[in-house]
């Protein structure tokens, strides 16, 4: 593990290596930002957005918070969405959770962590809404995986219900919202089947994504890739 004093040296080495491969890289990067994707993910240090989908700096606009939560009173998240949609004109919003999320685990175990407990109440709302489905999963590890999935679906639905996204759809702006989940076990991202590009689609897409979760999670708690949506 690099020590703190070595971080600036590592930065210089990274910059020099990148400029050696592509002398114009930073010049191009400084002149414009035109990403097609907004990534809303968890703050977990093991879930780096650009690396996971193999995108270069400048190609993904990123907002992260504990347990990838989207709520309509969070001006930080809403401002990121508004800037991405109205200014950068992104075409896709990716809500990306991950298996093994510590925030989700704390909710399931009813553990007190401090101030963050207030934030995690939003995940607890998801748990309570789907309490019956979660109760049918006996294995705690698989129950945790399922709540991680449910949380992604509900947070993606919250994005769709935001005024920024609804206004974009009303004016005909091309924009899609997607729900994905990442596995720390193998580095793969799975599509949870919620892909919405206009307001009327939200209800049916959400129900279909929830229906696809009716079968138990995979034995490795990473779940198998979901079947493609019908139609």
C-alpha positions as CSV (number, residue, x, y, z in Angstrom):
1,X,0.0,0.0,0.0
2,X,1.5,3.4,-1.0
3,X,2.3,5.7,1.9
4,X,0.7,9.2,2.0
5,X,4.0,11.0,1.3
6,X,4.3,9.0,-2.0
7,X,1.0,10.1,-3.4
8,X,2.3,13.2,-5.2
9,X,5.2,11.2,-6.6
10,X,2.8,8.6,-7.9
11,X,0.7,11.4,-9.5
12,X,3.8,12.8,-11.3
13,X,4.7,9.3,-12.6
14,X,1.2,8.7,-13.8
15,X,1.1,12.0,-15.6
16,X,4.4,11.5,-17.2
17,X,3.6,8.0,-18.4
18,X,0.3,9.1,-19.9
19,X,1.9,12.0,-21.7
20,X,4.6,9.7,-23.0
21,X,1.9,7.5,-24.6
22,X,-0.3,10.4,-25.7
23,X,1.3,13.9,-25.6
24,X,-1.9,15.7,-26.5
25,X,-4.1,13.8,-23.9
26,X,-4.3,16.5,-21.2
27,X,-4.6,19.3,-23.8
28,X,-7.7,17.6,-25.3
29,X,-9.1,16.9,-21.9
30,X,-8.7,20.5,-20.7
31,X,-10.6,21.9,-23.7
32,X,-13.9,20.2,-23.3
33,X,-16.0,17.8,-21.3
34,X,-18.5,15.9,-23.3
35,X,-19.5,12.6,-21.5
36,X,-22.4,10.6,-22.6
37,X,-22.9,9.0,-19.2
38,X,-23.7,10.0,-15.7
39,X,-22.8,7.4,-13.2
40,X,-24.5,7.5,-9.8
41,X,-22.8,5.0,-7.6
42,X,-21.6,4.1,-4.1
43,X,-18.7,5.8,-2.4
44,X,-17.1,2.4,-1.7
45,X,-13.4,2.7,-2.7
46,X,-13.6,-0.7,-4.4
47,X,-16.1,0.5,-7.0
48,X,-14.3,3.0,-9.4
49,X,-16.6,4.1,-12.1
50,X,-14.2,4.7,-15.0
51,X,-12.2,1.5,-14.5
52,X,-15.2,-0.7,-14.2
53,X,-16.5,0.2,-17.6
54,X,-13.1,0.8,-19.1
55,X,-13.7,4.5,-19.9
56,X,-11.1,7.2,-20.1
57,X,-11.2,10.4,-18.0
58,X,-13.7,12.8,-19.5
59,X,-16.1,10.1,-20.7
60,X,-18.1,9.6,-17.5
61,X,-19.6,12.2,-15.2
62,X,-19.7,10.8,-11.7
63,X,-21.7,11.3,-8.5
64,X,-21.2,8.9,-5.6
65,X,-22.6,8.6,-2.1
66,X,-23.0,6.0,0.6
67,X,-25.2,3.2,-0.8
68,X,-25.9,5.0,-4.2
69,X,-29.0,6.7,-2.9
70,X,-31.1,9.2,-4.8
71,X,-33.6,11.3,-2.8
72,X,-35.4,14.5,-3.8
73,X,-34.1,16.5,-0.9
74,X,-30.4,15.9,-1.7
75,X,-29.4,19.0,-3.6
76,X,-25.9,17.6,-4.1
77,X,-27.2,14.6,-6.1
78,X,-29.9,16.6,-7.9
79,X,-27.4,19.3,-8.9
80,X,-25.1,16.7,-10.4
81,X,-28.1,15.2,-12.3
82,X,-29.2,18.7,-13.5
83,X,-25.7,19.7,-14.7
84,X,-25.3,16.3,-16.4
85,X,-28.6,16.5,-18.2
86,X,-29.1,20.2,-18.9
87,X,-25.5,21.3,-19.5
88,X,-23.5,18.3,-20.5
89,X,-26.5,16.6,-22.3
90,X,-25.6,13.1,-21.2
91,X,-27.7,10.4,-22.9
92,X,-27.6,7.8,-20.2
93,X,-27.9,7.8,-16.4
94,X,-26.4,4.7,-14.8
95,X,-27.5,3.9,-11.2
96,X,-24.9,1.4,-10.1
97,X,-25.0,-0.5,-6.8
98,X,-22.7,-3.3,-5.8
99,X,-22.9,-6.5,-3.9
100,X,-21.3,-6.5,-0.5
101,X,-22.4,-2.9,0.2
102,X,-21.6,-2.0,3.8
103,X,-24.4,0.6,4.0
104,X,-27.0,-2.0,2.9
105,X,-25.5,-4.5,5.4
106,X,-25.8,-2.1,8.2
107,X,-29.5,-1.6,7.4
108,X,-30.2,-5.3,7.4
109,X,-28.4,-5.9,10.7
110,X,-29.9,-2.7,12.2
111,X,-26.4,-1.6,13.2
112,X,-25.8,2.0,14.4
113,X,-22.9,3.6,12.6
114,X,-23.4,7.2,13.6
115,X,-24.5,10.2,11.5
116,X,-24.7,8.1,8.4
117,X,-27.7,6.2,10.0
118,X,-29.9,9.1,9.0
119,X,-28.8,8.8,5.4
120,X,-29.3,5.0,5.4
121,X,-32.9,5.5,6.4
122,X,-33.6,5.8,2.7
123,X,-32.2,2.3,2.2
124,X,-34.3,1.1,5.2
125,X,-37.4,2.5,3.4
126,X,-36.5,0.1,0.5
127,X,-36.1,-2.8,3.0
128,X,-39.5,-2.1,4.6
129,X,-41.2,-1.8,1.2
130,X,-39.9,-5.2,0.2
131,X,-39.8,-6.8,3.6
132,X,-42.0,-9.8,2.7
133,X,-39.8,-10.7,-0.3
134,X,-36.7,-10.4,1.8
135,X,-38.1,-12.6,4.5
136,X,-38.4,-15.5,2.1
137,X,-34.6,-15.6,1.6
138,X,-33.2,-17.6,4.5
139,X,-29.5,-17.2,3.7
140,X,-28.3,-13.8,5.1
141,X,-25.7,-13.4,2.4
142,X,-28.2,-13.8,-0.3
143,X,-30.7,-11.6,1.5
144,X,-28.1,-8.9,1.5
145,X,-27.5,-9.4,-2.2
146,X,-31.2,-9.1,-2.9
147,X,-31.5,-5.8,-1.0
148,X,-28.5,-4.4,-2.9
149,X,-30.5,-5.2,-6.1
150,X,-33.8,-3.8,-4.8
151,X,-32.0,-0.6,-3.7
152,X,-30.7,-0.1,-7.2
153,X,-34.1,-0.5,-8.8
154,X,-35.8,1.9,-6.4
155,X,-33.0,4.5,-6.7
156,X,-33.2,4.3,-10.5
157,X,-37.0,4.9,-10.2
158,X,-36.2,7.9,-8.0
159,X,-34.0,9.3,-10.7
160,X,-36.8,8.9,-13.2
161,X,-39.2,10.8,-10.9
162,X,-36.9,13.7,-10.5
163,X,-38.0,17.0,-12.0
164,X,-34.8,17.3,-14.0
165,X,-35.3,14.0,-15.8
166,X,-39.1,14.4,-16.2
167,X,-38.6,17.9,-17.7
168,X,-35.9,16.5,-20.1
169,X,-38.3,13.8,-21.3
170,X,-41.1,16.3,-21.7
171,X,-39.0,18.4,-24.1
172,X,-38.0,15.4,-26.1
173,X,-34.4,15.2,-25.0
174,X,-32.9,11.7,-25.6
175,X,-32.2,10.3,-22.1
176,X,-32.3,6.9,-20.6
177,X,-32.0,5.7,-17.0
178,X,-30.6,2.3,-16.2
179,X,-30.1,0.1,-13.1
180,X,-26.9,-1.9,-12.8
181,X,-25.1,-3.8,-10.1
182,X,-21.4,-4.6,-9.8
183,X,-19.9,-7.7,-8.3
184,X,-16.7,-7.4,-6.2
185,X,-16.2,-11.1,-6.6
186,X,-15.5,-11.1,-10.3
187,X,-15.6,-7.5,-11.5
188,X,-18.7,-8.0,-13.7
189,X,-21.6,-5.6,-14.0
190,X,-25.1,-7.1,-14.3
191,X,-28.1,-5.3,-15.8
192,X,-31.1,-5.4,-13.5
193,X,-33.6,-4.9,-16.3
194,X,-34.7,-1.3,-15.5
195,X,-34.1,0.7,-18.6
196,X,-36.4,3.8,-18.9
197,X,-36.5,6.5,-21.5
198,X,-39.8,8.2,-20.9
199,X,-42.2,8.7,-18.0
200,X,-44.9,6.2,-19.0
201,X,-42.3,3.5,-19.1
202,X,-41.3,3.8,-15.5
203,X,-44.1,1.8,-13.9
204,X,-44.0,-1.2,-16.2
205,X,-40.2,-1.3,-16.3
206,X,-40.0,-1.1,-12.5
207,X,-42.5,-4.0,-12.1
208,X,-40.7,-6.1,-14.7
209,X,-37.4,-5.6,-13.0
210,X,-38.8,-6.6,-9.6
211,X,-40.5,-9.6,-11.2
212,X,-37.1,-10.7,-12.6
213,X,-35.9,-10.8,-9.0
214,X,-38.5,-13.4,-8.0
215,X,-35.9,-16.2,-8.3
216,X,-33.2,-16.6,-5.6
217,X,-29.9,-14.8,-6.1
218,X,-27.0,-16.8,-7.4
219,X,-25.1,-19.0,-4.9
220,X,-22.1,-16.7,-5.0
221,X,-24.2,-13.7,-4.0
222,X,-23.3,-12.0,-7.2
223,X,-26.5,-13.1,-9.1
224,X,-26.6,-14.2,-12.7
225,X,-27.1,-11.8,-15.5
226,X,-30.8,-11.0,-15.8
227,X,-32.8,-12.1,-18.8
228,X,-33.4,-9.4,-21.4
229,X,-36.7,-7.4,-21.0
230,X,-39.6,-8.8,-23.0
231,X,-40.7,-6.8,-26.0
